[in-house]
Amino acid sequence: MNVEKVKKMLLDDSLTLSDIAKKLNYDSLQVLSSEFKKATGMTPSRFKRLNDEPVKDSKK
């Protein structure tokens, strides 16, 4: 698994996890999710939530 490629794809709001699994030739999104969790310690959904949050303006 190319974790960095999956991470980049997860941050693309136009792609669903199912789309990513298909594009990377996984048999199912469950297999992709399982391998991603083993490699990173978090699910793809959690990674996406943690990294999609808007950056807070530190000047306020």
Secondary structure, DSSP 8 states (H G I E B T S, - for coil): --HHHHHHHHT-TT--HHHHHHHTT-S-HHHHHHHHHHHHSS-HHHHHHHHHS----TT-
